[in-house]
Amino acid sequence: MADRRRATCKRCRRHVRDVGPISWAGYCGDCGPEIFERNNDDLHYHRGPYFLHWRRQSVAALGAILLDDLDPEQ
C-alpha cells in the first residue's frame, strides 16, 4: 500500500514521479524488496549488519550487552 504523503524514497532519495509509489515504510519498489532480501539472507546465514543489529537488540531486550561490544581497554 502506498503512502501518498511521501515524495522521495528514504534510501535512494529518488522522487515518486521517477520510481512510482512509495511504501508506508518509505521505500520505493526497488529499495524495499532489496532491503527485505538482504535482511532475510543475513538472518538465515547469521552474518552481516542486519543480523548484528537483530542480535544486539535481542540481547538488549533482556537488559544485557554482547561481549563483543565491550571495550578491551577498560
N, C-alpha and C positions, 0 to 999 in steps of 0.2 A: 504494500500500500504506500502510495507516495505522500510526501509531506509538501503541501502547496506553499508553505511559508519559506522553505529553504530555497536559496538561489544558487548555491555552489556546493560541491562535494567537500566534505571535511578533509579528505585525504589528498585528492589531486587538484582541488580548487577550481575545477572546470565548471562553467556555468550550465544551468539547467537547459538552456537552448542548444548547447553543444553535446550534452550527454543524455538528455532525456530526463525522466522523473528521478527525483532524489528520494531515498527511503526515509522512514522516520528516524533511523539511526544516523542519517546524514551522509550516506554514501551513494555514489552513482551505481549504475548497473554493471560497471567494470570493476570498481574497487570493492564493492560489497561481497560478491562471490569469491574474489581473490583473498580477501581477509578471512573469510569463512574457511576456505580450503587450507590456508596456511595454519590457521588455528587448529583445525582438525588434525593435520599432519603432525604438528608439534605435540599435541596431547597424545596422539597414538604412539609416536616414536620416543616420547619422553626426552625431548630436546628442544632447544630454540627459545626465543623470547616469550612466546605466548605460554609455553609450558612453565618457564621460570616464574612468570607473573602469577599463573594459577597456583603454583606450588607455594610461593611466598604468601599469597592471600589466604590460602587454605590453612597454613600454619599460623598466620596472624589471627585468624578467626578463633583459634584456641588460646591466644594470648602468648604465643611463643615466637621465636625467631629462628631462622636457619643458621646452623653453624658456619655455613659458607659465607654468611653475611657479617660475621664478626670480624673486627679489625685485629689482625695478629699483633699489631704494635701496642695494643692496650693491655 
